[in-house]
Amino acid sequence: ASSGARAEAAAAPAPMPPPAPRLPHLSSAALAAQEVAASVASRAARFHEMFVSSNPTLAAAVTSGEGSATLRKLRSLATSLSDESLYSTVNPKVPLAGSWTTFADVRALRQLASLLDEVGDGVSTFELAKSGLVEALLTYLTDADAAPADVANRAAALERRRVRLRVFCAVFLGLPPPALPPAAPPRKGVPSPPPASPEESGAVAQAPPALGLLVGKLQDALNIVERLPLV
């Protein structure tokens, strides 16, 4: 009897495993998108390992969030264009007089033109878009000190903007710089101009106009945020 029971147990079918959970149905397009995403993630990981992790300086910059040396430089230039505490044309306490190359904002514009003209490790589109320089430059060229209510201050603000536009045209188009009166004596509470280097005394640096380079970079930066590329 026991041998018959064993034979019946052996002949009985094995219990079926529980059904596997049903996966959501994915279209061929969704599967292809997943494969592309996985491939991009794998390539990014290899790129990070080869070019970032192996470079201590670059790895530290990425970890800290400060970005590249060029990005930090562009952020510094953006600050120089908007900081009203500097010896700058945007500081209403600073007289529009003396050598135009001594103003902090003018020096920032000339440094920007030099960066754009560099071959090789120049300014990338990403660095320009993320530095805050585009917004600072827009305010620098268009703002007239929030349109003061009284006529005298309004006229002074408009004159400062006129000088800034002339400065911009001198740096990026090679046009004559603004004609300013002789430097005024130092006044209490007004920052002093930094000493001018010999190459900055008077004349515009002998370099090709950088406006085309700037416009090209701005167009590339705009293409980053626009769905339809601008041509």
BADO-165506 format. One record per residue: residue in three letters; x negated, y, z of N, C-alpha, C, O, CB in turn. Coordinates in steps of 0.02 Angstrom, whole numbers, plus 50000, padded with zeros to 5 digits. Each point is the difference from the previous one (the first is absolute). Glycine has a CB too. Layout:
N
  res     nX     nY     nZ    caX    caY    caZ     cX     cY     cZ     oX     oY     oZ    cbX    cbY    cbZ
  ALA      X      Y      Z      X      Y      Z      X      Y      Z      X      Y      Z      X      Y      Z
...
//
This chain:
231
  res     nX     nY     nZ    caX    caY    caZ     cX     cY     cZ     oX     oY     oZ    cbX    cbY    cbZ
  ALA  49959  49940  50000  50041  50060  50000  49957  50062  50000  50013  50049  49965  50076  49890  50095
  SER  49859  50057  49982  49956  50058  50003  49965  50011  49935  49989  50057  49979  49996  49926  50143
  SER  49994  49961  49844  49967  50008  49936  50047  50028  49948  49979  50038  49956  49945  49868  50073
  GLY  50141  50076  49974  50048  50028  49953  50010  50074  50011  50008  50038  49952  50048  49852  50043
  ALA  49944  50131  50069  50009  50072  50015  49941  50040  49974  50007  50055  49975  50061  49916  50126
  ARG  49872  49997  49906  49941  50035  49976  50002  50007  49924  49980  50051  49973  49954  49906  50124
  ALA  50091  49991  49870  50004  50003  49927  50049  50052  49978  49988  50036  49951  49982  49844  50043
  GLU  50088  50126  50041  50049  50051  49983  49973  50070  50011  50012  50046  49961  50079  49874  50068
  ALA  49871  50088  50026  49971  50067  50014  49949  50019  49948  49995  50059  49980  50022  49922  50142
  ALA  49945  49968  49855  49950  50016  49949  50032  50017  49934  49974  50041  49962  49946  49884  50094
  ALA  50138  50044  49930  50033  50013  49936  50039  50065  50001  50017  50026  49946  49990  49853  50037
  ALA  50008  50148  50076  50039  50063  50004  49960  50057  49971  49939  50004  50011  50121  49954  50091
  PRO  49972  50087  49861  49963  50057  49970  49974  50048  50053  50032  50010  50052  50039  49980  49847
  ALA  49871  50040  50089  49970  50048  50047  50042  50064  50001  50030  50018  49949  49854  49935  50029
  PRO  50119  50080  50080  50040  50061  50005  49972  50055  49954  49939  50006  49993  50091  49965  50126
  MET  50014  50067  49850  49980  50053  49954  49972  50060  50039  50028  50017  50052  50059  49945  49865
  PRO  49859  50069  50059  49974  50060  50035  50050  50058  49993  50040  50002  49953  49841  49961  50024
  PRO  50116  50084  50070  50047  50057  49996  49987  50041  49937  49942  50004  49978  50065  50001  50148
  PRO  50044  50023  49845  49990  50038  49938  49955  50061  50011  50005  50034  50052  50108  49928  49908
  ALA  49845  50052  49993  49955  50058  50004  50041  50064  49995  50050  50003  49964  49855  49931  49985
  PRO  50074  50118  50087  50038  50063  49996  50000  50027  49928  49949  49996  49965  50021  50030  50155
  ARG  50085  50000  49860  50007  50025  49933  49967  50069  49994  50014  50045  50039  50093  49890  49947
  LEU  49849  50071  49966  49966  50064  49988  50043  50044  49956  50036  49975  49956  49852  49969  50055
  PRO  50109  50120  50000  50039  50044  49958  49977  49994  49927  49941  49992  49986  50076  50087  50111
  HIS  50029  49925  49859  49984  49994  49929  49963  50063  49977  50023  50056  50010  50079  49870  49972
  LEU  49841  50063  49986  49960  50055  49975  49999  49997  49924  49990  49947  49970  49939  50054  50135
  SER  50082  50056  49865  49997  50003  49928  49928  49997  49977  49953  50007  50040  50153  50060  49957
  SER  49885  49922  49940  49932  49997  49972  49964  50067  50009  49939  50001  50011  50099  49913  49906
  ALA  49998  50141  50078  49969  50066  50010  49976  50008  50071  49946  50027  50012  50128  50020  49899
  ALA  49967  49930  50138  49980  50006  50070  49939  49956  50015  49955  50021  50036  50164  50004  49996
  LEU  49880  49915  49940  49942  49956  50010  49938  50032  49970  49946  49997  50029  50129  49902  49969
  ALA  49932  50130  49942  49943  50033  49969  49975  50058  50042  49940  50011  50005  50103  49954  49883
  ALA  50004  50073  50141  49980  50057  50042  49963  49977  50062  49952  50031  50021  50147  50033  49938
  GLN  49924  49879  50070  49965  49973  50058  49929  49977  49982  49953  50011  50039  50157  49954  50009
  GLU  49883  50004  49894  49934  49978  49978  49954  50060  49989  49941  49998  50019  50111  49901  49929
  VAL  49974  50154  50022  49959  50060  49989  49980  50031  50067  49942  50020  50009  50117  50001  49882
  ALA  49989  49983  50156  49984  50029  50065  49947  49960  50036  49955  50028  50031  50161  50017  49977
  ALA  49889  49889  49989  49950  49957  50032  49932  50008  49967  49949  50001  50035  50141  49918  49995
  SER  49909  50088  49904  49937  50009  49964  49968  50066  50019  49939  50004  50011  50103  49926  49895
  VAL  49999  50124  50097  49973  50066  50018  49973  50000  50071  49947  50028  50014  50135  50026  49909
  ALA  49954  49913  50123  49977  49997  50070  49934  49962  50005  49956  50020  50038  50163  49984  50001
  SER  49875  49942  49923  49938  49962  50000  49942  50040  49972  49945  50000  50028  50121  49895  49961
  ARG  49946  50140  49956  49946  50041  49971  49981  50057  50046  49941  50017  50006  50101  49954  49879
  ALA  50009  50060  50148  49985  50055  50047  49958  49975  50058  49955  50035  50023  50152  50021  49944
  ALA  49908  49884  50058  49961  49973  50055  49928  49987  49979  49953  50015  50038  50151  49932  50008
  ARG  49886  50027  49894  49932  49988  49975  49963  50067  49988  49941  50006  50016  50097  49887  49931
  PHE  49999  50157  50027  49969  50066  49989  49978  50030  50066  49945  50026  50006  50127  49991  49892
  HIS  49972  49978  50153  49984  50028  50066  49939  49965  50030  49957  50032  50030  50164  49996  49989
  GLU  49875  49907  49972  49944  49963  50028  49935  50017  49964  49947  50005  50032  50131  49903  49999
  MET  49925  50100  49903  49939  50012  49962  49975  50072  50005  49939  50011  50003  50098  49900  49920
  PHE  50008  50138  50078  49979  50070  49993  50011  50042  50063  49968  50052  50007  50058  49937  49873
  VAL  50018  49990  50164  50014  50040  50060  49968  49969  50061  49962  50033  50036  50146  50004  49914
  SER  49907  49900  50063  49972  49968  50060  49925  49997  49998  49967  50003  50052  50137  49930  49957
  SER  49867  50061  49931  49928  49995  49994  49965  50067  50006  49938  50003  50004  50079  49899  49924
  ASN  50021  50154  50073  49971  50067  50005  50021  50030  50067  50057  50022  50007  49944  49994  49867
  PRO  49955  49985  50176  50020  50025  50067  50026  50071  49999  50048  50016  50036  49867  49908  50012
  THR  50054  50120  49912  50023  50069  49998  50071  50005  49972  50043  50034  50028  49838  50004  49958
  LEU  50130  49928  49959  50067  50001  49969  50051  49965  50044  50057  50024  50006  49890  49977  49882
  ALA  50034  49945  50144  50046  49965  50044  50020  50044  50059  50058  50000  50021  49890  49890  49946
  ALA  50003  50147  50061  50016  50045  50056  50047  50056  49978  50044  50019  50037  49846  49955  50014
  ALA  50099  50052  49887  50043  50053  49975  50071  49975  49988  50048  50036  50015  49853  50018  49932
  VAL  50106  49886  50027  50066  49971  49989  50035  49987  50066  50060  50014  50007  49901  49934  49886
  THR  50002  50026  50156  50030  49984  50065  50023  50063  50036  50053  50001  50030  49874  49899  49978
  SER  50033  50153  49988  50017  50062  50035  50054  50040  49964  50032  50043  50030  49853  49961  50013
  GLY  50126  49981  49893  50051  50037  49962  49976  50067  49973  50040  50038  49974  50044  49906  50095
  GLU  49851  50070  49939  49973  50065  49977  49990  50002  49925  49998  50054  49971  49947  49959  50138
  GLY  50050  49930  49859  49991  49999  49928  49927  50011  49980  49955  50000  50041  50162  50040  49946
  SER  49874  49969  49949  49932  50009  49972  49972  50069  50017  50035  50044  50025  49994  49877  49882
  ALA  49907  50086  50079  49968  50065  50012  50031  50054  49955  50008  50057  50022  49885  49885  50009
  THR  50125  50040  49908  50033  50048  49956  50068  50020  50026  50018  50059  49997  49920  49892  49906
  LEU  50100  50001  50123  50066  50016  50027  49993  50046  50060  50039  50047  50007  50005  49842  49953
  ARG  49908  50099  50083  49990  50044  50058  49979  50070  49977  50020  50050  50030  49947  49850  50040
  LYS  49993  50103  49877  49979  50065  49973  50060  50038  49973  50007  50060  50011  49880  49893  49962
  LEU  50156  50013  49990  50060  50032  49972  50046  50025  50056  50029  50054  49994  49963  49873  49905
  ARG  50015  50035  50154  50041  50022  50056  49970  50063  50033  50036  50045  50021  50000  49837  49999
  SER  49897  50120  49983  49967  50059  50028  50012  50060  49955  50011  50056  50025  49902  49871  50028
  LEU  50084  50064  49881  50013  50055  49954  50072  50024  50006  50014  50060  49996  49899  49894  49925
  ALA  50134  49999  50088  50070  50019  50009  50009  50043  50062  50038  50048  50000  49998  49847  49943
  THR  49928  50088  50110  50003  50041  50061  49971  50069  49988  50027  50050  50025  49964  49847  50044
  SER  49955  50107  49894  49969  50065  49986  50046  50046  49958  49996  50061  50005  49892  49884  50000
  LEU  50155  50025  49955  50046  50040  49960  50059  50026  50040  50033  50047  49978  49933  49886  49923
  SER  50048  50038  50156  50061  50018  50038  49987  50026  50070  50046  50026  50032  50012  49889  49902
  ASP  49881  50078  50091  49985  50020  50069  49993  50076  50004  49953  50029  49972  49989  49860  50049
  GLU  50103  50143  50014  50000  50073  50007  49952  50025  50053  49994  50061  50010  50123  49939  49952
  SER  49848  49955  50072  49951  50022  50050  49931  50009  49970  49955  50026  50034  50111  49915  50053
  LEU  49924  50040  49850  49935  50006  49968  49992  50068  49968  50047  50039  49995  49953  49838  49984
  TYR  49938  50137  50000  49987  50060  49960  50024  49985  49929  49962  49976  49959  49938  50060  50113
  SER  50164  49978  49916  50032  49978  49939  50050  50052  49976  50022  50042  50038  49963  49838  49997
  THR  50033  50116  49901  50050  50046  49974  50070  49985  50027  50044  50042  49993  49887  49970  49904
  VAL  50079  49930  50132  50066  49985  50029  50006  50026  50071  50054  49998  50029  49952  49900  49899
  ASN  49939  50126  50100  50001  50029  50067  50016  50074  49994  49960  50038  49974  49955  49878  50069
  PRO  50144  50106  49980  50019  50070  49992  49955  50049  50037  50001  50060  49986  50114  49902  49999
  LYS  49845  50014  50062  49954  50044  50037  49935  50013  49962  49965  50048  50015  50085  49909  50091
  VAL  49935  50001  49846  49937  50007  49963  50010  50049  49942  50044  49989  49959  49921  49893  50073
  PRO  49995  50171  49964  50008  50047  49945  49978  49970  49934  49953  49960  49997  50029  50134  50083
  LEU  50053  49924  49867  49981  49978  49933  49944  50044  49974  50012  50045  49960  50106  49912  50018
  ALA  49822  50029  50046  49943  50042  49983  49937  49957  50002  49999  49946  50029  50058  50157  50016
  GLY  49891  49923  49923  49936  49964  50000  49996  49950  49943  50040  50001  49953  49954  50015  50170
  SER  49957  49940  49881  49990  49949  49949  50056  49949  50002  50017  49972  50053  49859  50044  49955
  TRP  50154  49972  49935  50057  49954  49997  49980  49928  50015  50043  49959  50018  50011  50116  49900
  THR  49882  49909  50075  49978  49931  50011  49991  49983  50074  49988  49942  50017  49957  50062  49873
  THR  50061  50045  50155  49989  49987  50071  50063  49974  50034  49996  49975  50056  49917  50113  49944
  PHE  50146  49919  49968  50061  49977  50032  50003  49924  50001  49979  49967  49953  50080  50137  50009
  ALA  49966  49869  50093  50002  49927  50009  50043  49967  49946  49983  49946  49977  50000  50069  50146
  ASP  50072  50016  49859  50044  49969  49950  49967  50000  49931  50010  49954  49961  50090  50084  50105
  VAL  49861  50014  49919  49965  50003  49935  49948  49944  49997  49993  49966  49950  50026  50159  50042
  ARG  49945  49866  50063  49951  49947  50002  50033  49932  49992  49973  49955  49967  49954  50115  50106
  ALA  50132  49922  49957  50036  49936  49993  50019  49988  49927  49995  49943  49976  50049  50069  50141
  LEU  49979  50039  49848  50019  49992  49930  49939  49982  49958  50005  49958  49955  50089  50124  50061
  ARG  49851  49949  49997  49940  49986  49961  49973  49930  50014  49974  49966  49955  49998  50156  50045
  GLN  50034  49856  50062  49980  49931  50016  50047  49950  49967  49977  49947  49978  49976  50092  50131
  LEU  50111  49977  49888  50048  49956  49966  49982  49995  49926  50001  49945  49972  50089  50086  50110
  ALA  49895  50024  49886  49981  49999  49930  49938  49958  49989  49995  49964  49950  50055  50149  50035
  SER  49902  49890  50061  49940  49960  49994  50015  49926  50008  49972  49958  49964  49962  50137  50080
  LEU  50110  49888  50003  50019  49930  50009  50035  49972  49938  49987  49943  49980  50024  50077  50143
  LEU  50032  50019  49847  50036  49977  49941  49952  49989  49942  50013  49958  49957  50089  50102  50081
  ASP  49843  49977  49960  49953  49997  49944  49948  49946  50010  49960  49987  49955  50058  50134  50026
  GLU  49982  49846  50078  49951  49948  50012  50014  49938  49957  50058  49982  49990  49927  50060  50127
  VAL  49963  49928  49858  50005  49939  49960  49987  49941  50046  49953  50001  50039  50011  50059  49854
  GLY  50077  49888  50101  49991  49941  50042  50044  50003  50061  50061  49993  49994  49822  49997  49965
  ASP  50086  50021  50099  50038  50002  50063  50032  50068  50010  49983  50035  50048  49939  49879  50002
  GLY  50123  50106  49906  50035  50063  50007  50064  49990  50039  50004  49957  50044  49947  50083  49849
  VAL  50099  50001  50092  50064  49997  50035  50046  49951  49963  50011  50007  49940  49976  50113  50101
  SER  50039  49831  49996  50048  49955  49971  50070  50029  50005  50012  50045  50040  49914  49856  49989
  THR  50119  50072  49931  50069  50024  50002  50031  49986  50069  50035  50043  50026  49976  49937  49851
  PHE  49975  49962  50151  50027  49983  50066  49975  50048  50053  50039  50023  50042  49967  49856  49924
  GLU  49930  50137  50033  49972  50045  50050  50031  50069  49994  50016  50031  50051  49877  49906  49946
  LEU  50117  50087  49943  50031  50066  49991  50072  50000  50025  50022  50048  50032  49903  49974  49869
  ALA  50112  49924  50084  50070  49997  50019  50009  49994  50076  50050  50024  50027  49976  49924  49862
  LYS  49927  50019  50145  50008  49986  50071  49964  50050  50045  50004  49995  50061  50007  49887  49909
  SER  49953  50166  50002  49959  50045  50040  50039  50059  50028  49977  50032  50048  49927  49934  49884
  GLY  50155  50049  50040  50036  50060  50020  49976  50062  49963  50025  50055  50012  49992  49894  50098
  LEU  49935  50042  49845  49972  50058  49964  50050  50029  49950  50002  50060  49988  49884  49892  50026
  VAL  50155  50005  49955  50048  50024  49951  50050  50048  50033  50014  50053  49974  49974  49841  49959
  GLU  50038  50086  50125  50047  50042  50036  49967  50065  50024  50029  50054  49996  50034  49843  50040
  ALA  49875  50097  49988  49964  50059  50023  49986  50048  49943  50006  50061  50008  49942  49871  50083
  LEU  50035  50042  49851  49987  50042  49942  50063  50035  49976  49998  50058  49980  49908  49866  49987
  LEU  50150  50040  50034  50064  50030  49979  50017  50059  50046  50019  50053  49976  50020  49836  49980
  THR  49956  50101  50109  50015  50054  50047  49951  50058  49992  50019  50058  50004  50028  49858  50076
  TYR  49890  50067  49909  49948  50051  49992  50014  50047  49942  49987  50060  50004  49931  49860  50045
  LEU  50108  50052  49896  50010  50040  49940  50069  50033  49996  50009  50047  49961  49913  49877  49983
  THR  50126  50053  50095  50068  50025  49993  50026  50037  50061  50043  50044  49994  49977  49863  49930
  ASP  49954  50077  50135  50026  50031  50061  49977  50072  50006  49942  50015  49988  50060  49872  50068
  ALA  50044  50156  49964  49984  50071  50011  50015  50018  50073  50033  50050  50013  49992  49978  49866
  ASP  49950  49931  50167  50008  50013  50072  50073  50003  50019  50021  50044  50038  49870  50017  49963
  ALA  50149  49893  49972  50070  49993  50018  50040  50063  49989  50049  50013  50036  49917  49903  50046
  ALA  50015  50124  49871  50037  50060  49980  50018  50044  50060  50058  50001  50021  49988  49934  49883
  PRO  49905  50101  50124  50015  50045  50057  50055  50049  49984  50010  50021  49943  49872  49968  50093
  ALA  50155  50029  50016  50058  50043  49990  49980  50072  49983  50030  50031  49956  50034  49897  50124
  ASP  49884  50099  49955  49982  50069  49987  49959  50006  49936  49963  49954  49982  50039  50070  50142
  VAL  50006  50032  49843  49971  50010  49934  49924  49998  50002  49969  49971  49955  50131  50097  50013
  ALA  49870  49962  50083  49926  50004  50003  49969  49931  50005  49955  49984  49962  50054  50128  50093
  ASN  50016  49846  49991  49973  49933  50007  50015  49957  49939  49959  49958  49981  50054  50052  50143
  ARG  50045  50002  49846  50017  49963  49940  49952  50016  49944  49977  49955  49964  50143  50044  50070
  ALA  49863  50065  49957  49953  50019  49949  49930  49971  50013  49966  49978  49954  50100  50127  50028
  ALA  49914  49894  50081  49934  49972  50017  49998  49925  49986  49950  49974  49976  50035  50115  50112
  ALA  50070  49875  49928  50003  49928  49988  49997  49986  49925  49967  49953  49979  50099  50031  50126
  LEU  49970  50056  49856  49998  49990  49927  49931  50015  49972  49979  49967  49952  50143  50062  50042
  GLU  49843  50019  50033  49933  50016  49977  49952  49942  50016  49957  49984  49959  50065  50139  50058
  ARG  49986  49846  50041  49958  49943  50017  50013  49942  49952  49954  49966  49979  50046  50070  50141
  ARG  50063  49953  49863  50015  49947  49953  49971  50016  49931  49976  49955  49965  50128  50017  50098
  ARG  49897  50092  49917  49971  50020  49936  49925  49985  49999  49974  49975  49950  50114  50115  50037
  VAL  49879  49924  50068  49928  49986  50004  49988  49925  49997  49953  49978  49967  50029  50127  50101
  ARG  50060  49855  49966  49991  49928  49998  50009  49973  49929  49963  49955  49979  50078  50038  50140
  LEU  50007  50034  49844  50010  49978  49931  49940  50019  49957  49979  49961  49957  50145  50052  50057
  ARG  49848  50047  49997  49940  50020  49962  49941  49955  50017  49960  49982  49957  50082  50138  50041
  VAL  49953  49863  50066  49946  49955  50021  50007  49932  49967  49951  49972  49975  50041  50088  50135
  PHE  50069  49914  49890  50012  49934  49969  49982  50002  49926  49968  49953  49975  50124  50025  50108
  CYS  49927  50074  49882  49985  50006  49929  49924  50007  49989  49974  49976  49950  50138  50077  50030
  ALA  49854  49981  50066  49928  50007  49993  49965  49933  50008  49952  49984  49964  50056  50132  50080
  VAL  50015  49844  50003  49968  49936  50014  50017  49947  49947  49956  49965  49976  50047  50062  50146
  PHE  50061  49969  49859  50022  49945  49958  50006  50019  49926  50007  49956  49958  50052  49999  50140
  LEU  49939  50109  49886  50004  50021  49930  49939  50040  49977  49993  50015  49941  50130  49986  50071
  GLY  49834  50015  50035  49941  50038  49982  50013  50073  49986  49960  50033  49968  49995  49864  49987
  LEU  50102  50130  50069  50017  50070  49989  49963  50044  50051  49976  49974  50050  50137  49993  49904
  PRO  49883  50098  50034  49967  50045  50048  50033  49996  50069  50061  49995  50004  49906  50081  49902
  PRO  49994  49926  50147  50028  49998  50068  50034  50066  50018  49990  50049  49964  49922  49868  50069
  PRO  50126  50084  50020  50033  50062  50020  49948  50052  50023  49950  49983  50031  50152  49952  50003
  ALA  49911  50127  49948  49956  50055  50021  50021  50023  50069  50055  50025  50010  49927  50012  49870
  LEU  49973  49953  50168  50016  50017  50070  49955  50058  50022  49944  50007  49976  50091  49874  50048
  PRO  49990  50161  50021  49960  50055  50026  49943  49973  50043  49999  49941  50018  50101  50135  49980
  PRO  49851  49967  50019  49945  49977  50043  50025  49973  50067  50054  50017  50023  49873  50068  49923
  ALA  50033  49872  50082  50019  49968  50064  50011  50052  50054  49961  50048  50006  49974  49850  49962
  ALA  50117  50093  50070  50015  50045  50055  49960  49981  50062  49979  49942  50007  50137  50076  49948
  PRO  49871  50029  50090  49964  49984  50062  50038  49947  50040  50062  49997  49997  49890  50119  50006
  PRO  50013  49842  50034  50033  49948  50040  50049  50031  50050  49987  50053  50028  49912  49874  49960
  ARG  50156  50040  50021  50051  50022  50048  50011  49947  50052  49992  49941  49987  50062  50129  49925
  LYS  49965  49953  50148  50011  49953  50054  50062  49957  49984  50051  50025  49977  49897  50057  50106
  GLY  50045  49853  49930  50055  49954  49987  50004  49974  49930  50044  49960  49984  50016  50099  50103
  VAL  49894  49964  49869  49999  49977  49931  49940  49955  49990  49944  50020  50016  50115  50085  49944
  PRO  49950  49835  50014  49942  49956  49989  49951  50030  49951  50019  50035  49952  50053  49866  50071
  SER  49864  50086  49989  49948  50027  49957  49989  49954  49940  50008  49939  50005  49937  50116  50094
  PRO  50037  49974  49844  49987  49958  49941  49937  49960  50010  49951  50025  50027  50108  50058  49900
  PRO  49940  49855  50050  49938  49961  50003  49949  50027  49951  50020  50031  49950  50044  49867  50084
  PRO  49872  50093  49978  49949  50026  49954  50006  49966  49932  50010  49940  49995  49913  50083  50101
  ALA  50071  50017  49852  50006  49974  49932  49934  49971  49977  49947  50029  50012  50142  50056  49962
  SER  49914  49857  49995  49940  49970  49972  49980  50037  49937  50042  50034  49970  49989  49853  50078
  PRO  49905  50108  49931  49978  50038  49940  50041  49985  49938  50014  50045  49961  49872  49955  50087
  GLU  50133  49936  49942  50038  49983  49940  50071  50026  50002  50034  50000  49949  49894  49900  50038
  GLU  50096  50121  50073  50068  50024  50005  50005  50076  49996  50056  50027  50002  49969  49873  50066
  SER  49920  50134  49927  50001  50073  50002  50024  50028  49934  49964  50002  49951  49942  49997  50131
  GLY  50156  50022  49918  50028  50037  49943  50028  49959  49945  50062  49996  49994  49858  50087  50034
  ALA  50040  49886  49930  50024  49971  49938  50033  49933  50011  49988  49965  50050  49922  50094  49890
  VAL  50133  49923  50013  50032  49935  50002  49948  49948  49980  49959  50012  49956  50154  50038  50018
  ALA  49890  49892  50058  49954  49947  49982  50007  49982  49926  50056  49996  49974  49948  49960  50144
  GLN  49940  50033  49850  50001  49984  49928  50020  49928  49991  49957  49956  49992  49953  50130  49984
  ALA  50154  49901  50025  50027  49932  49991  50060  50006  49954  50034  50051  50000  49924  49910  50114
  PRO  50057  49987  49848  50058  50002  49956  50064  50007  50041  50004  49973  50054  49936  49958  49861
  PRO  50110  50106  50060  50063  50007  50036  50029  49932  50018  50002  49955  49959  50019  50154  49982
  ALA  50002  49886  50121  50024  49936  50026  50076  49994  49999  50027  49952  50028  49872  50043  50043
  LEU  50135  50053  49898  50073  49997  50002  50026  49938  49965  50047  49968  50025  49957  50156  49977
  GLY  49967  49857  49941  50023  49940  49965  49991  49938  50043  50044  49956  50000  49927  50097  49892
  LEU  49974  49942  50145  49989  49943  50045  50052  49999  50056  50026  49947  50017  49852  50057  49956
  LEU  50137  50055  50055  50049  50004  50053  50070  49981  49975  50035  49961  50033  49896  50128  50022
  VAL  50088  49937  49888  50066  49984  49973  50006  49925  49985  50051  49969  50013  49957  50147  49938
  GLY  49938  49854  50022  50001  49929  49987  50010  49959  50063  50038  49952  50001  49889  50068  49901
  LYS  50037  49999  50151  50008  49964  50064  50070  50010  50029  50029  49952  50027  49848  50062  49994
  LEU  50150  50046  49973  50067  50012  50026  50052  49960  49961  50047  49974  50030  49918  50141  50006
  GLN  50026  49879  49899  50047  49960  49960  49995  49926  50019  50051  49966  50005  49939  50117  49901
  ASP  49949  49893  50105  49992  49930  50021  50032  49989  50068  50030  49948  50012  49864  50045  49921
  ALA  50098  50056  50113  50029  49993  50066  50076  49999  49996  50034  49964  50037  49866  50093  50012
  LEU  50128  49984  49906  50072  50001  49992  50026  49935  49972  50055  49977  50017  49940  50146  49967
  ASN  49966  49845  49972  50020  49936  49972  50005  49946  50053  50036  49950  49991  49910  50083  49902
  ILE  50018  49976  50162  50002  49950  50054  50069  49999  50032  50025  49946  50019  49852  50069  50001
  VAL  50154  50043  49987  50063  50004  50037  50060  50002  49954  50057  49994  50023  49883  50065  50068
  GLU  50050  49948  49844  50056  50002  49953  50009  49933  49967  49952  49965  49985  50027  50156  49995
  ARG  50085  49860  50009  50013  49937  49966  49982  50002  49926  49974  49951  49972  50117  50028  50110
  LEU  49921  50077  49886  49985  50008  49929  49934  50038  49995  49995  50056  50025  50129  49943  49942
  PRO  49826  49972  50000  49935  50035  49994  50007  50063  49958  50039  50003  49953  49901  49888  50057
  LEU  50021  50160  50010  49999  50063  49963  49943  49998  49951  49944  49980  50017  50107  50083  50080
  VAL  49963  49957  49841  49948  50000  49948  49992  50069  49972  49959  50011  49955  50067  49870  50017
//
